[in-house]
Amino acid sequence: MLRLLNSRKLDRLARAVVGDRFERLKEDLGLGWTILALARRKGPGSGA
């Protein structure tokens, strides 16, 4: 289902019909891209 919702063809069609509202709806539903980063502090014995 996510492949269908995030497909380029559906995006183009939806953008032509409803504009950017479709993209905002997907983002509000949590169906967009997610970037995650994890930062770790180096421990006392790691030479930092």
C-alpha positions as CSV (number, residue, x, y, z in Angstrom):
1,M,0.0,0.0,0.0
2,L,2.9,2.4,0.8
3,R,4.3,1.8,-2.7
4,L,1.0,2.9,-4.2
5,L,0.7,6.0,-1.9
6,N,4.3,7.1,-2.6
7,S,4.3,6.3,-6.3
8,R,5.3,9.1,-8.8
9,K,2.3,8.4,-11.0
10,L,-0.2,8.8,-8.2
11,D,1.7,11.9,-6.9
12,R,1.5,13.6,-10.3
13,L,-2.2,12.7,-10.7
14,A,-3.1,13.9,-7.2
15,R,-1.1,17.1,-7.5
16,A,-2.9,17.9,-10.8
17,V,-6.3,17.4,-9.1
18,V,-5.9,18.7,-5.6
19,G,-2.5,20.5,-5.6
20,D,-0.1,20.2,-2.7
21,R,-2.8,19.2,-0.2
22,F,-2.2,15.5,-1.0
23,E,1.4,15.8,-0.1
24,R,0.5,17.6,3.2
25,L,-2.1,14.9,4.0
26,K,0.6,12.1,3.5
27,E,3.0,14.0,5.8
28,D,0.3,14.5,8.4
29,L,-0.5,10.8,8.4
30,G,3.2,10.0,8.8
31,L,3.7,8.5,5.3
32,G,6.6,10.7,4.2
33,W,10.3,10.2,4.5
34,T,11.9,10.0,7.9
35,I,15.5,10.9,8.6
36,L,16.9,9.7,11.9
37,A,20.4,10.4,13.3
38,L,21.9,8.9,16.5
39,A,24.6,10.8,18.3
40,R,26.8,9.0,20.9
41,R,29.2,10.6,23.2
42,K,32.6,8.9,23.2
43,G,33.4,7.1,26.5
44,P,36.3,8.0,28.8
45,G,38.6,5.3,27.5
46,S,38.1,6.0,23.7
47,G,40.9,8.5,23.3
48,A,38.7,11.6,22.8
